[in-house]
C-alpha cells in the first residue's frame, strides 16, 4: 500500500499553538536549499516569487524537495500575476498543493477587500494529489493540507482590514510583512516604532478573535523583540532569508580573520 506522504506539519503545529519557523528563499535556485533549511532546524521555507526572478519550475523543484523532507513550502506569488497565479506551482506536489501565500495584490479583486470576494476555500481545490488520492476525495484532502496566508495591510487601514480579512473562512494565518509595511508607513526597518507595534497588536487581536494564527515576517537577530511578538501571540515567523544568513555569517567570519594578527 502507498505511504501517506506530505502531512502538513505546519498546519498541525499552528492548530496546537506551537511556533513555526520559516527561512526565506530569495536567491538560492537549487533544491538543496530545503536540505540546508532542514539542517538548521526550520519548519519550512518561504519562497519569494514577488521580488525575485525565480521561475515556477525552480520553485516547484524546491517545494518538492522540502515536501520530501517533511517541511512546509510556502510561495509568495507575484502581485502582478492574475487569475490564481499559484495554481501551476501547486500541481507538482504529490499529496497536496504548495502551501499558499496571497500577497497584497492577490488579497483584493477589483478593489474589493478579501472578505468581499467570498470564501477563498476554492483556492485550495486544484489538481495535485493524483498519485495517492481519488478524484472524489482530492478536494477535501488538499484543503486539509493547505495553508492560506493573508499578508500585509496598507498602513492607514491595518486595524480595519485585519478585522475584515481575519473573519474570512479559509484563511489560516493573518500575517504582517514587517519590511513591506514599515516601508509603506515611511519608517523602513523601524519594526519597534510605535506605529508598527500598533499594527502588530491590531493584527494579533484580529487573528485571535477569529481563531486564526498570527504571523510575522522579516524580524531577525532581535530575541527581545521576537519574544515580545511571541507573547503577543505570534506563532508563524519568517525570520531571515538565504541572503541575510549568508551575509551575516560571512561578514562575521571575515571580520574575525581581518582582525587576526599576521605575525
C-alpha positions in Angstrom: 0.0 0.0 0.0 1.3 3.5 -0.7 2.7 5.5 2.2 1.0 8.7 3.3 3.4 11.4 2.5 3.3 15.2 2.8 1.4 15.6 6.1 1.3 19.4 6.7 3.3 19.7 9.9 2.9 23.5 9.9 -0.8 23.3 9.9 -0.7 20.8 12.7 1.6 22.9 14.8 -0.4 26.1 14.3 -3.5 24.3 15.4 -1.7 23.2 18.5 -0.5 26.7 19.2 3.2 25.8 18.6 5.7 28.0 16.9 6.6 27.6 13.2 9.9 29.0 12.0 10.5 29.6 8.3 13.5 30.5 6.3 13.1 32.9 3.4 14.4 31.8 0.0 15.3 34.8 -2.3 18.4 33.9 -4.4 19.1 30.2 -4.0 17.9 28.3 -7.0 18.6 24.6 -6.3 16.5 22.2 -4.2 19.3 21.6 -1.7 18.3 24.9 0.0 15.5 22.9 1.5 18.0 20.5 2.9 20.1 23.4 4.3 17.0 24.9 6.0 16.0 21.5 7.4 19.6 21.0 8.8 19.3 24.4 10.5 16.1 23.3 12.2 13.5 25.4 10.3 10.0 24.0 9.9 9.6 25.3 6.4 10.8 27.6 3.6 9.2 30.7 2.3 9.9 31.2 -1.5 9.7 34.8 -2.6 8.4 34.9 -6.2 7.4 38.6 -6.0 10.7 40.3 -5.6 12.9 37.8 -7.4 13.1 36.2 -10.9 12.8 32.6 -9.7 10.8 30.6 -12.2 7.8 28.4 -11.3 9.8 25.3 -12.4 12.6 26.2 -10.0 10.1 27.0 -7.2 8.3 23.7 -7.8 11.5 21.7 -7.5 12.4 23.4 -4.2 8.8 22.8 -3.0 9.1 19.1 -3.8 12.5 18.8 -2.1 11.0 20.4 1.1 8.0 18.3 0.8 10.1 15.1 0.9 11.9 16.3 4.0 8.7 16.8 5.9 9.0 20.6 5.6 6.3 23.0 4.6 7.0 25.1 1.5 5.1 28.5 1.1 5.3 30.5 -2.0 4.8 34.3 -2.2 3.2 34.9 -5.5 3.7 37.9 -7.7 1.1 40.6 -7.2 1.0 41.4 -10.9 0.0 37.9 -11.9 -3.7 37.5 -12.4 -6.2 34.7 -12.1 -5.0 32.4 -9.4 -1.3 32.7 -10.4 -0.1 30.0 -7.9 -2.2 27.1 -9.3 0.6 25.9 -11.5 3.0 26.0 -8.6 0.8 23.7 -6.6 0.4 20.9 -9.1 3.9 19.3 -8.9 3.3 18.2 -5.3 2.2 14.6 -5.0 0.0 14.8 -1.9 -1.3 18.4 -1.9 -0.6 21.9 -3.2 2.4 24.0 -2.3 1.2 26.0 0.7 -0.2 29.2 -0.5 0.8 32.8 0.1 -1.5 35.5 -1.1 0.2 38.9 -1.5 -1.4 42.3 -1.3 -2.3 42.2 -4.9 -4.0 38.9 -4.5 -5.9 39.8 -1.4 -8.2 42.1 -3.4 -10.1 41.8 -6.6 -11.2 44.9 -8.5 -10.6 47.0 -5.4 -12.7 44.8 -3.0 -11.3 43.6 0.3 -10.7 39.9 0.6 -13.9 39.4 2.6 -16.0 40.7 -0.3 -14.7 38.0 -2.6 -16.4 35.2 -0.9 -14.7 32.2 0.7 -11.2 31.6 -0.5 -11.6 27.9 0.1 -11.9 27.3 -3.6 -8.2 28.4 -3.9 -7.2 25.2 -2.2 -9.0 22.9 -4.6 -6.7 22.2 -7.6 -5.2 19.1 -9.2 -2.2 17.8 -7.4 -2.9 14.7 -5.3 -3.4 12.4 -8.2 -0.7 9.9 -7.1 -2.4 9.0 -3.9 -6.0 10.2 -4.0 -9.1 9.5 -6.0 -10.9 12.4 -7.7 -13.7 12.1 -5.2 -11.5 12.7 -2.1 -8.9 15.1 -3.6 -10.5 18.4 -2.8 -11.0 17.7 0.9 -7.5 16.2 1.1 -6.0 19.3 -0.5 -8.0 21.7 1.7 -6.9 19.9 4.9 -3.2 20.2 3.9 -3.1 23.7 2.5 -2.1 26.9 4.4 -3.6 30.1 3.2 -1.7 33.2 4.3 -3.2 36.7 4.1 -0.4 39.1 4.4 0.2 42.9 4.7 -2.3 45.7 5.2 -2.0 49.2 4.0 -0.7 51.5 6.7 -3.8 53.5 7.1 -6.1 50.6 7.3 -4.3 48.0 9.3 -6.9 47.6 12.0 -10.0 47.8 9.7 -8.6 45.4 7.1 -7.3 42.9 9.6 -10.6 42.7 11.3 -12.3 42.3 7.9 -9.9 39.7 6.5 -9.5 37.7 9.7 -13.1 36.8 9.6 -12.9 35.1 6.2 -13.3 31.3 6.2 -10.4 29.5 4.8 -7.6 31.9 6.0 -5.1 30.1 8.2 -2.6 32.8 9.0 -3.0 36.6 9.2 0.5 37.9 8.5 2.4 41.1 8.6 5.4 41.5 6.3 7.5 43.9 8.5 9.8 45.2 5.8 6.9 46.0 3.4 4.6 47.5 5.9 7.3 49.7 7.6 8.3 50.9 4.2 4.8 51.8 3.3 4.5 53.6 6.6 7.6 55.7 5.8 9.6 54.2 8.6 11.5 51.4 6.8 13.1 48.9 9.0 11.9 50.5 12.2 10.0 47.5 13.4 9.8 48.7 17.0 8.3 52.0 16.1 5.1 52.8 17.9 3.0 52.6 14.7 4.5 49.2 13.8 3.7 47.9 17.3 0.2 49.1 16.9 0.0 47.2 13.7 1.3 44.0 15.3 -1.1 44.4 18.2 -4.1 45.0 15.9 -3.3 42.0 13.7 -2.7 39.7 16.7 -6.0 40.8 18.2 -7.9 40.3 14.9 -6.4 36.9 14.4 -7.1 35.7 17.9 -10.7 36.9 17.8 -11.4 34.8 14.8 -9.4 31.7 15.7 -6.6 32.4 13.2 -2.8 32.2 13.6 -0.8 35.4 13.8 2.3 35.5 11.6 5.2 37.9 11.1 8.0 38.1 8.5 11.3 39.9 8.5 12.2 40.2 12.2 15.5 38.5 12.9 18.6 38.9 15.2 16.4 40.6 17.9 15.4 38.0 20.5 13.9 40.6 22.9 11.6 41.9 20.2 10.8 38.4 18.9 9.9 37.4 22.5 7.5 40.3 22.6 5.9 39.1 19.4 5.6 35.6 20.8 3.9 36.9 23.9 1.6 38.9 21.7 0.5 35.6 20.0 2.8 35.2 17.0 3.1 31.5 16.0 4.4 31.8 12.5 7.8 33.6 11.8 9.8 34.0 8.7 12.9 35.3 10.4 15.8 35.6 7.9 16.5 34.7 4.3 19.2 32.8 2.5 21.0 36.1 1.5 20.7 37.5 5.0 22.1 34.5 6.7 25.0 34.2 4.2 25.8 37.9 4.6 25.6 37.7 8.4 27.9 34.6 8.7 30.2 35.8 6.0 30.7 39.3 7.5 31.3 37.9 10.9 33.9 35.4 9.7 35.7 38.0 7.5 35.8 40.4 10.5 37.4 37.8 12.7 40.0 36.9 10.1 40.8 40.6 9.3 41.3 41.3 13.0 43.8 38.4 13.4 47.4 39.2 13.8 49.5 38.5 10.7 52.7 37.9 12.7 
